Amino acid sequence: MKGLANKLFLLAVTVMTFLAGIASASACGFGQYQPEVPESLRK
């Protein structure tokens, strides 16, 4: 039973890591847009 619990835990960690990678990759796509800074705010 202990071996089965370890395998399920490993599977859950693997799936969560995969989903976290997908979520962070899609969030980085929004960070690529950088609007131009107005002249009044540049120093």
C-alpha positions in Angstrom: 0.0 0.0 0.0 2.9 2.4 0.8 4.3 1.9 -2.7 1.0 2.7 -4.3 0.7 5.9 -2.2 4.2 7.0 -3.3 3.4 6.4 -7.0 0.2 8.4 -6.7 2.0 11.2 -4.9 4.7 11.2 -7.6 2.0 11.3 -10.3 0.2 14.2 -8.7 3.5 16.2 -8.3 4.4 15.5 -12.0 1.0 16.7 -13.2 1.0 19.8 -11.0 4.5 20.7 -12.2 3.4 20.3 -15.8 0.4 22.5 -15.3 2.5 25.1 -13.5 4.8 25.2 -16.5 1.9 25.7 -18.9 0.4 28.5 -16.7 3.7 30.4 -16.4 4.4 30.1 -20.1 1.0 31.5 -21.0 1.5 34.3 -18.5 4.8 35.3 -20.0 3.1 35.9 -23.3 1.3 38.8 -21.8 4.5 40.3 -20.4 6.0 40.7 -23.9 3.9 43.7 -24.6 5.7 46.9 -23.4 4.0 50.1 -24.3 6.0 53.2 -25.1 6.8 55.4 -22.2 5.6 59.0 -22.6 8.3 61.7 -22.9 6.9 63.4 -19.7 7.7 60.3 -17.6 11.2 59.7 -19.0 14.1 61.0 -16.9 
